[in-house]
Amino acid sequence: MLKVTRENKNLHVYKMLENAGAILEGHFGLTSGYHSGYYLQCAQLLMHPNLTHMLADESKNMLSGSIDMEDVDLVISPAVGGILFGYMLAYRMGTDMIFSERKNGRMTLRRGFQLKKGQKVIIAEDVITTGGSVKEVMDICKQNHAEVLGIASIVDRSQGVDFHTHYSFLIQLHIENFLPQDCKMCRQGIPMDTPGSRT
């Protein structure tokens, strides 16, 4: 069983993750470069449109406490994990959605997606650990002179990342991460799985 501190009242989100089989235990290499004994495979939850709709609706309500939804022009997500959540969030907001993806290791816009000068956007992600992918998307927005109004995620496991803008998450989980050289599971010779989108 995953032993974590749940810092907010959204324990129903934890139960949704648990019931969907989205909380995996083992030895994992995260897209952030860290190792962990737990992996949150949100795709197992997001494969259910009705549940994703519920999460997106709750996220929209949380965002609306700080952001005027009528100001939002676009939702953008980093591939792959944030796409389904971002798409449903955009649907609930009544706006369009695009996603960024990696090409030669660099986060970029492809498939004809564009950001226009002055567009006001929300960045949506499923799980945030270091916030690296989100920060790359923020850089894309800055390069295209689009304004990031806020960031939304299902799970925050970052333990305090600061995006210098409004950040709303549905649940915060405190899960220990390890640098590769400090990983106790590596020292024990436990095989590592790398289920993230960069592999």
Stockholm file with secondary structure:
# STOCKHOLM 1.0

chainA/1-199         MLKVTRENKNLHVYKMLENAGAILEGHFGLTSGYHSGYYLQCAQLLMHPNLTHMLADESKNMLSGSIDMEDVDLVISPAVGGILFGYMLAYRMGTDMIFSERKNGRMTLRRGFQLKKGQKVIIAEDVITTGGSVKEVMDICKQNHAEVLGIASIVDRSQGVDFHTHYSFLIQLHIENFLPQDCKMCRQGIPMDTPGSRT
#=GR chainA/1-199 SS CCCCCBCSSCHHHHHHHHHTTCEEEEEEECTTSCEEEEEECTHHHHTCHHHHHHHHHHHHHHHTTTSCGGGCCEEEEETTTTHHHHHHHHHHHTCEEEEEEEETTEEEECTTCCCCTTCEEEEEEEEESSCHHHHHHHHHHHHTTCEEEEEEEEEECSSSCCCSSEEEEEEEBCCCEECGGGCHHHHTTCCCBCCSTTC
#=GC SS_cons         CCCCCBCSSCHHHHHHHHHTTCEEEEEEECTTSCEEEEEECTHHHHTCHHHHHHHHHHHHHHHTTTSCGGGCCEEEEETTTTHHHHHHHHHHHTCEEEEEEEETTEEEECTTCCCCTTCEEEEEEEEESSCHHHHHHHHHHHHTTCEEEEEEEEEECSSSCCCSSEEEEEEEBCCCEECGGGCHHHHTTCCCBCCSTTC
//
